[in-house]
Amino acid sequence: MLTYPQVMPVDLLKLVQTARDAAFSLLAAPGFARFGTGSRILLPFRWGNRDKVAVGEHCLIAAGSWLLVPDRTAPGPVIVIGDRVRMHQTSITGVMSVVIEDGVELARGVYISDHMHGFADPEAYIRDQPLERVAPVRVCQGAWLGQNVVVLPGVTIGAGAVVGANSVVREDVPARSVAVGAPARVIRQLAG
């Protein structure tokens, strides 16, 4: 007797979700400065001025991620994501330059920004005050940022570096090193 595998409702839902995300990626791709082949965006996803964002090939931008360039007039692309980058519920906001090189892994809840809001005027809402400390950010190839890492303006995280969960990175992290804490400090060098 020939038997067929039973399709469970949850399997059907997964197929629908995969098709929906593939269709969204296909339809959204032309609006980006670049959107590489094989890259996928999983919904829900938020963006601002996606024409200022370049996405490499075979990237995964998982559900809950956010890519924002608030200044429509900024020369772009402002946010550049290399090939084979994976991000999970990651927020990246840039006004000057945020570069995520090839093969970087960004765990859930990572926040990266090349600018900060001023807060000197006690009469104005923080969100309405001018930007301060605008400086480029770079996460070099093969680096891994753990869950809930915050990367502040002007930081370069070296190739193959590891930043531990819940760290706040305010200074450069050398290549092939491990940094942890708030503020993040290098605790060891990796071989190689």
Helices and strands as residue ranges (DSSP letters): H 9-28, G 29-31, E 34-35, E 40-41, E 46-48, G 50-52, E 53-55, E 60-61, E 66-68, E 79-81, E 86-87, E 91-93, E 98-100, E 105-106, E 111-113, E 116-117, G 126-128, E 131-132, E 137-139, E 144-145, E 150-151, E 156-157, E 162-163, E 168-169, E 177-180, E 185-189
